[in-house]
Amino acid sequence: MRPAPDLAHQIETCLFISGGEGSGKVLYEFLPDPSMSLVFRSSSAMSRVVLLGPATRTYCAEVDGSSDYLCLRFRPGQAPRIADAHPAELVDSYMEIDKIRGETVASLADRLHFLPDAASRKRLMEDLVRGALPLVRDERCRQAAALLESHGGDLHVTELADELGLHVRSVERLFLNQLGLPPKRLNRLIRFRHLIASFRSGGFENLADLAHACGYADQSHMIREFGELTGRLPGEKGAHKVRRVTGEASGRVLNRG
């Protein structure tokens, strides 16, 4: 679902998954992601809210088929301050949220339960983050992250520094202090997500054209970076999709339950 127009600069997308009773728990492997996500899970047995940080590599997480999931996926660097945490603490990690702007998770679950549909629940979650202070406090850093995203990760750090009127080293320090990620790494992750979106939309005759459109130097560069981030080859079937894990997880398990 698309976010409300006034939140489109902050929220990239809203996802809703409706569970069926007794479906069981399944482990999935997720792809690297430059964004933070607020994930609300509810079932007849429990409710839980997690703030998921940027993922610099693939990770595994458990999905309970008997639960409903509502997720707000924020644009890079634009997450609201709904947790007492520094963004660097959330890189390749997550945080349990007990309250959102003073409201307990249990109270929020009760309100969501009586709403008639996913769209109504989305609006309630948007109201909770609307007007919240930004998690990244420095406006220059938020502006820089937005610039990287608007260029699809195809923006050199020197160009970014020129746009901000700062020296390259100042931009690097700003990103590390505010985001916990150097600008080159965030740029790499944004470019990768642009690549994944291009894979899904199609319209490219070959990998060379895809690499060029997504800002890679050439096809070899794209293949090498795709492999480093995912352990997969971009041409293999389903390489750009979330995968169900059968057997033991080969990668990092970020969250269960």
ROMAR-814483 format. One record per residue: residue in three letters; x, y, z of N, C-alpha, C in turn. Coordinates in steps of 0.1 Angstrom, whole numbers, padded with zeros to 4 digits, always signed. Example, Ala and Ser with C-alpha at 12.3 -4.5 7.8 and 13.67 -1.06 7.14 Angstrom:
% residues 2
ALA+0132-0057+0078+0123-0045+0078+0132-0033+0078;SER+0128-0022+0071+0137-0011+0071+0129+0000+0079;
END
This chain:
% residues 257
MET+0008-0012+0000+0000+0000+0000+0009+0012+0000;ARG+0004+0023-0007+0012+0035-0008+0009+0043+0005;PRO+0019+0051+0010+0017+0059+0022+0008+0071+0018;ALA+0004+0078+0029-0004+0090+0027+0006+0100+0020;PRO+0000+0109+0011+0008+0118+0004+0018+0127+0012;ASP+0013+0131+0024+0022+0140+0032+0033+0132+0039;LEU+0033+0118+0038+0043+0110+0044+0052+0103+0034;ALA+0049+0106+0021+0057+0099+0010+0071+0102+0010;HIS+0076+0114+0016+0090+0117+0017+0097+0109+0027;GLN+0089+0103+0036+0094+0096+0048+0092+0081+0047;ILE+0080+0077+0043+0076+0063+0042+0077+0058+0027;GLU+0084+0048+0024+0085+0043+0011+0072+0034+0007;THR+0069+0025+0016+0057+0017+0014+0052+0011+0027;CYS+0039+0007+0026+0033+0000+0037+0029-0014+0033;LEU+0032-0024+0041+0030-0038+0038+0020-0044+0048;PHE+0011-0052+0044+0002-0059+0053+0001-0073+0049;ILE+0004-0082+0058+0002-0097+0056-0008-0102+0066;SER-0018-0108+0060-0029-0114+0069-0026-0129+0071;GLY-0025-0133+0083-0021-0147+0086-0034-0156+0087;GLY-0032-0169+0086-0042-0179+0088-0039-0187+0100;GLU-0049-0190+0108-0046-0198+0120-0040-0211+0117;GLY-0030-0214+0125-0024-0228+0124-0014-0230+0113;SER-0009-0219+0106-0001-0220+0095+0014-0223+0099;GLY+0017-0221+0111+0031-0224+0116+0041-0213+0114;LYS+0053-0216+0119+0064-0206+0118+0073-0210+0107;VAL+0078-0201+0098+0087-0203+0087+0098-0193+0087;LEU+0110-0198+0085+0122-0190+0084+0124-0185+0070;TYR+0126-0172+0068+0128-0167+0055+0142-0159+0054;GLU+0148-0159+0043+0160-0152+0041+0157-0139+0033;PHE+0160-0128+0039+0157-0115+0034+0170-0108+0028;LEU+0168-0099+0018+0179-0093+0011+0184-0081+0019;PRO+0196-0076+0016+0201-0064+0022+0192-0052+0019;ASP+0192-0043+0028+0182-0032+0027+0188-0019+0034;PRO+0187-0008+0027+0193+0004+0034+0183+0011+0043;SER+0171+0006+0044+0160+0013+0051+0158+0007+0065;MET+0151+0014+0073+0145+0009+0086+0130+0006+0084;SER+0125-0003+0092+0111-0007+0091+0105-0009+0105;LEU+0093-0004+0106+0086-0006+0118+0076-0017+0116;VAL+0077-0028+0123+0070-0040+0121+0061-0043+0133;PHE+0048-0043+0130+0038-0047+0141+0032-0060+0138;ARG+0033-0069+0147+0028-0083+0146+0017-0085+0157;SER+0006-0091+0152-0005-0094+0162-0011-0107+0159;SER-0015-0114+0169-0023-0126+0168-0032-0127+0180;SER-0039-0138+0181-0048-0140+0193-0040-0142+0205;ALA-0027-0146+0204-0019-0149+0216-0010-0138+0220;MET-0006-0129+0211+0004-0119+0215+0004-0107+0205;SER+0010-0097+0209+0013-0085+0200+0028-0081+0203;ARG+0034-0076+0192+0048-0073+0193+0051-0062+0182;VAL+0060-0052+0186+0064-0042+0177+0079-0042+0177;VAL+0085-0042+0165+0100-0042+0163+0104-0031+0153;LEU+0115-0024+0157+0121-0015+0147+0133-0022+0142;LEU+0132-0024+0129+0143-0032+0122+0152-0022+0115;GLY+0165-0023+0117+0175-0014+0112+0180-0018+0098;PRO+0188-0010+0092+0193-0013+0079+0201-0026+0079;ALA+0200-0034+0068+0207-0047+0067+0218-0046+0057;THR+0230-0048+0060+0241-0047+0051+0244-0060+0044;ARG+0237-0070+0048+0239-0083+0041+0226-0091+0043;THR+0225-0103+0037+0213-0111+0039+0211-0115+0053;TYR+0199-0118+0057+0196-0122+0071+0184-0131+0071;CYS+0182-0139+0081+0170-0147+0082+0161-0142+0094;ALA+0149-0143+0092+0139-0139+0102+0127-0148+0101;GLU+0121-0151+0113+0110-0160+0114+0096-0153+0111;VAL+0088-0159+0103+0074-0153+0101+0064-0163+0106;ASP+0055-0159+0114+0045-0167+0120+0032-0166+0111;GLY+0028-0178+0105+0017-0178+0096+0004-0175+0103;SER+0003-0176+0116-0009-0173+0123-0011-0159+0128;SER-0001-0150+0124-0001-0136+0128-0004-0127+0117;ASP-0009-0115+0120-0010-0105+0110+0002-0096+0112;TYR+0008-0091+0100+0019-0082+0101+0016-0069+0093;LEU+0019-0058+0100+0018-0045+0093+0032-0038+0094;CYS+0037-0034+0083+0050-0029+0082+0051-0015+0075;LEU+0057-0006+0082+0060+0007+0076+0075+0007+0072;ARG+0078+0008+0059+0092+0008+0055+0096+0022+0052;PHE+0105+0028+0060+0109+0042+0059+0120+0043+0048;ARG+0120+0055+0042+0131+0058+0033+0144+0059+0040;PRO+0156+0057+0033+0169+0057+0040+0171+0070+0048;GLY+0174+0069+0060+0177+0081+0068+0165+0089+0073;GLN+0153+0084+0070+0141+0092+0073+0132+0086+0084;ALA+0136+0076+0091+0128+0070+0102+0125+0080+0113;PRO+0113+0079+0119+0110+0088+0130+0116+0083+0143;ARG+0117+0092+0153+0123+0089+0166+0112+0082+0175;ILE+0110+0069+0173+0100+0062+0181+0107+0052+0190;ALA+0120+0053+0191+0128+0044+0200+0139+0052+0206;ASP+0143+0049+0218+0155+0055+0224+0167+0048+0220;ALA+0171+0051+0208+0183+0044+0202+0190+0053+0192;HIS+0203+0051+0191+0211+0057+0181+0210+0049+0168;PRO+0208+0055+0156+0207+0047+0144+0218+0037+0142;ALA+0230+0040+0147+0242+0030+0145+0239+0017+0153;GLU+0231+0018+0164+0228+0006+0172+0219-0003+0164;LEU+0212+0002+0154+0202-0006+0147+0207-0012+0134;VAL+0220-0009+0130+0225-0014+0118+0227-0030+0119;ASP+0221-0037+0111+0222-0052+0111+0216-0057+0125;SER+0206-0050+0130+0200-0054+0143+0186-0049+0143;TYR+0180-0050+0155+0166-0046+0157+0164-0042+0171;MET+0153-0036+0174+0149-0032+0188+0134-0035+0190;GLU+0132-0041+0202+0118-0042+0206+0112-0029+0211;ILE+0100-0026+0206+0094-0013+0210+0082-0016+0220;ASP+0082-0010+0232+0072-0012+0242+0061-0002+0240;LYS+0065+0010+0236+0055+0021+0234+0058+0029+0222;ILE+0048+0034+0215+0050+0044+0204+0043+0057+0208;ARG+0051+0067+0210+0046+0080+0214+0036+0079+0226;GLY+0040+0072+0236+0033+0071+0248+0022+0060+0249;GLU+0019+0054+0237+0009+0044+0237+0015+0030+0238;THR+0010+0021+0247+0016+0008+0248+0012-0001+0236;VAL+0020-0011+0234+0018-0020+0223+0004-0027+0225;ALA+0001-0031+0237-0012-0037+0240-0024-0029+0237;SER-0023-0016+0240-0033-0006+0237-0035-0004+0222;LEU-0023-0004+0216-0023-0002+0201-0030-0014+0194;ALA-0026-0026+0200-0032-0039+0194-0047-0039+0195;ASP-0052-0034+0207-0067-0034+0209-0073-0025+0199;ARG-0067-0013+0196-0073-0004+0187-0073-0009+0172;LEU-0062-0016+0169-0060-0021+0155-0070-0033+0153;HIS-0072-0040+0164-0081-0052+0162-0095-0049+0158;PHE-0100-0037+0162-0114-0034+0159-0116-0025+0146;LEU-0104-0023+0140-0105-0016+0127-0109-0026+0116;PRO-0117-0021+0106-0123-0031+0096-0114-0036+0086;ASP-0103-0029+0082-0095-0034+0071-0081-0029+0072;ALA-0072-0034+0063-0058-0030+0063-0056-0015+0061;ALA-0064-0009+0052-0062+0005+0050-0064+0013+0062;SER-0074+0010+0070-0077+0017+0083-0066+0015+0093;ARG-0060+0003+0093-0049+0000+0102-0036+0008+0098;LYS-0035+0009+0085-0023+0017+0080-0024+0031+0084;ARG-0036+0037+0083-0038+0051+0086-0036+0053+0101;LEU-0039+0044+0110-0037+0045+0124-0021+0045+0126;MET-0014+0036+0120+0000+0035+0122+0007+0048+0117;GLU+0002+0053+0105+0007+0066+0100+0005+0077+0110;ASP-0007+0077+0116-0009+0088+0126+0000+0088+0137;LEU+0005+0076+0141+0014+0075+0152+0028+0080+0149;VAL+0032+0079+0136+0045+0084+0133+0045+0098+0127;ARG+0033+0103+0123+0032+0116+0117+0036+0127+0127;GLY+0045+0135+0123+0049+0146+0132+0060+0142+0143;ALA+0064+0130+0143+0074+0125+0153+0087+0131+0149;LEU+0096+0134+0159+0109+0139+0156+0117+0129+0148;PRO+0126+0133+0140+0134+0123+0132+0144+0116+0140;LEU+0147+0104+0137+0157+0096+0144+0171+0101+0141;VAL+0173+0104+0128+0186+0111+0124+0184+0126+0126;ARG+0191+0131+0136+0188+0145+0140+0194+0156+0131;ASP+0205+0153+0124+0211+0163+0116+0204+0164+0102;GLU+0199+0176+0099+0191+0178+0087+0200+0176+0075;ARG+0213+0179+0076+0221+0177+0064+0223+0162+0061;CYS+0223+0154+0071+0224+0139+0068+0212+0134+0062;ARG+0200+0138+0067+0187+0134+0061+0186+0139+0047;GLN+0191+0151+0044+0191+0156+0030+0200+0148+0022;ALA+0212+0144+0027+0221+0137+0019+0216+0123+0016;ALA+0210+0116+0026+0204+0103+0023+0193+0104+0013;ALA+0185+0114+0013+0174+0116+0003+0180+0118-0011;LEU+0192+0125-0012+0198+0127-0024+0204+0114-0030;LEU+0209+0106-0021+0214+0093-0026+0203+0085-0031;GLU+0192+0085-0024+0180+0077-0029+0175+0082-0042;SER+0174+0095-0043+0168+0101-0055+0177+0098-0068;HIS+0190+0095-0066+0199+0091-0076+0200+0076-0078;GLY+0192+0069-0070+0193+0054-0071+0206+0048-0067;GLY+0214+0055-0059+0227+0050-0055+0238+0053-0065;ASP+0234+0061-0075+0244+0064-0085+0249+0079-0083;LEU+0255+0081-0072+0260+0094-0069+0273+0093-0061;HIS+0284+0098-0066+0297+0097-0060+0298+0106-0047;VAL+0306+0102-0038+0306+0109-0025+0311+0123-0027;THR+0320+0125-0037+0325+0139-0040+0314+0148-0045;GLU+0305+0142-0053+0293+0149-0058+0283+0152-0047;LEU+0282+0143-0038+0273+0145-0026+0279+0156-0018;ALA+0292+0156-0015+0298+0167-0007+0296+0180-0014;ASP+0297+0181-0027+0295+0193-0034+0281+0198-0032;GLU+0271+0189-0033+0257+0193-0031+0255+0199-0018;LEU+0262+0194-0008+0260+0198+0006+0269+0210+0010;GLY+0279+0213+0002+0288+0223+0005+0298+0219+0016;LEU+0301+0206+0017+0310+0201+0027+0322+0194+0020;HIS+0332+0192+0028+0343+0184+0024+0339+0169+0025;VAL+0346+0161+0017+0343+0147+0016+0344+0140+0030;ARG+0355+0144+0037+0358+0138+0051+0347+0143+0060;SER+0341+0155+0059+0331+0159+0067+0318+0151+0065;VAL+0315+0148+0052+0304+0140+0049+0305+0126+0055;GLU+0317+0120+0054+0319+0107+0059+0317+0107+0074;ARG+0323+0117+0081+0321+0118+0096+0306+0120+0099;LEU+0299+0128+0091+0285+0131+0094+0277+0118+0093;PHE+0279+0110+0083+0272+0097+0081+0275+0087+0092;LEU+0288+0086+0096+0291+0077+0106+0285+0081+0120;ASN+0285+0094+0123+0280+0098+0135+0265+0098+0136;GLN+0258+0100+0125+0244+0101+0125+0237+0088+0121;LEU+0242+0081+0111+0236+0069+0106+0243+0056+0110;GLY+0255+0057+0113+0263+0045+0116+0268+0037+0104;LEU+0266+0044+0092+0270+0038+0080+0278+0049+0072;PRO+0289+0045+0066+0296+0055+0057+0288+0057+0045;PRO+0289+0069+0038+0281+0072+0026+0283+0062+0015;LYS+0295+0057+0013+0297+0047+0003+0289+0034+0005;ARG+0288+0030+0017+0281+0018+0020+0266+0020+0018;LEU+0261+0031+0023+0247+0034+0021+0243+0036+0006;ASN+0252+0042-0001+0251+0044-0016+0250+0030-0022;ARG+0259+0021-0018+0259+0007-0023+0246+0000-0021;LEU+0241+0001-0009+0228-0005-0005+0217+0000-0013;ILE+0216+0013-0015+0206+0020-0022+0206+0015-0037;ARG+0218+0015-0042+0220+0010-0056+0215-0004-0058;PHE+0218-0013-0048+0214-0027-0048+0199-0028-0048;ARG+0192-0020-0039+0178-0020-0039+0172-0015-0052;HIS+0178-0005-0058+0174-0001-0072+0175-0012-0082;LEU+0186-0020-0080+0188-0031-0089+0177-0042-0087;ILE+0174-0045-0075+0163-0055-0072+0150-0050-0077;ALA+0147-0037-0076+0134-0032-0081+0134-0033-0096;SER+0145-0031-0103+0146-0032-0117+0145-0046-0122;PHE+0150-0056-0114+0148-0070-0117+0134-0073-0117;ARG+0126-0068-0107+0112-0072-0106+0104-0065-0117;SER+0107-0053-0121+0099-0047-0131+0102-0052-0145;GLY+0114-0057-0147+0118-0063-0160+0121-0052-0170;GLY+0120-0055-0183+0122-0046-0194+0137-0044-0198;PHE+0145-0053-0194+0159-0053-0198+0163-0066-0206;GLU+0169-0064-0217+0172-0075-0226+0183-0084-0220;ASN+0193-0078-0213+0204-0086-0208+0209-0079-0195;LEU+0218-0086-0188+0224-0081-0176+0233-0069-0178;ALA+0239-0068-0190+0247-0056-0193+0239-0043-0193;ASP+0227-0044-0199+0219-0032-0200+0213-0029-0186;LEU+0210-0039-0178+0206-0037-0164+0216-0031-0156;ALA+0229-0035-0157+0240-0030-0149+0242-0015-0152;HIS+0241-0012-0165+0243+0002-0169+0232+0011-0164;ALA+0220+0006-0165+0208+0014-0160+0208+0017-0145;CYS+0215+0007-0137+0215+0008-0123+0228+0015-0117;GLY+0236+0020-0126+0248+0027-0122+0260+0019-0119;TYR+0261+0007-0123+0273-0001-0122+0282+0002-0133;ALA+0295+0000-0131+0305+0003-0141+0303-0006-0153;ASP+0300-0019-0150+0298-0029-0161+0291-0041-0155;GLN+0288-0051-0163+0281-0063-0159+0289-0070-0148;SER+0303-0071-0150+0311-0078-0140+0310-0071-0127;HIS+0310-0058-0126+0309-0051-0114+0296-0054-0107;MET+0285-0054-0114+0272-0057-0109+0272-0072-0103;ILE+0277-0081-0111+0277-0095-0106+0285-0097-0094;ARG+0297-0090-0093+0305-0092-0082+0299-0086-0069;GLU+0293-0074-0071+0287-0067-0059+0274-0075-0055;PHE+0267-0080-0064+0255-0088-0060+0259-0100-0052;GLY+0269-0107-0057+0274-0118-0049+0280-0115-0036;GLU+0287-0104-0034+0292-0100-0021+0281-0097-0011;LEU+0270-0091-0016+0259-0087-0007+0250-0099-0004;THR+0248-0108-0013+0238-0119-0011+0243-0133-0011;GLY+0255-0135-0017+0260-0149-0018+0253-0156-0030;ARG+0246-0148-0039+0239-0154-0050+0244-0148-0063;LEU+0240-0154-0074+0243-0148-0087+0231-0142-0093;PRO+0232-0130-0098+0220-0122-0103+0212-0130-0113;GLY+0218-0138-0121+0211-0145-0132+0204-0158-0127;GLU+0206-0162-0115+0200-0175-0111+0185-0173-0107;LYS+0177-0183-0108+0163-0182-0106+0160-0178-0092;GLY+0152-0167-0091+0148-0163-0077+0158-0155-0069;ALA+0169-0151-0076+0180-0145-0069+0176-0132-0062;HIS+0166-0125-0068+0162-0112-0063+0150-0113-0054;LYS+0147-0125-0049+0135-0126-0041+0138-0131-0027;VAL+0129-0128-0018+0129-0134-0004+0128-0149-0006;ARG+0136-0156+0002+0135-0171+0000+0131-0177+0013;ARG+0123-0188+0012+0120-0196+0023+0132-0205+0026;VAL+0136-0206+0039+0147-0214+0043+0142-0228+0047;THR+0148-0238+0040+0145-0252+0043+0157-0258+0050;GLY+0155-0265+0061+0167-0270+0069+0173-0259+0077;GLU+0185-0260+0080+0192-0250+0089+0196-0238+0081;ALA+0194-0226+0087+0198-0214+0081+0213-0213+0079;SER+0217-0209+0067+0231-0208+0064+0237-0195+0067;GLY+0228-0185+0069+0232-0171+0072+0228-0167+0086;ARG+0229-0154+0089+0226-0149+0102+0211-0149+0105;VAL+0207-0154+0116+0193-0154+0120+0192-0141+0129;LEU+0184-0131+0124+0183-0119+0131+0172-0120+0142;ASN+0162-0127+0139+0151-0126+0149+0142-0139+0148;ARG+0138-0144+0159+0128-0155+0160+0117-0151+0169;GLY+0105-0156+0166+0094-0154+0175+0087-0141+0172;
END
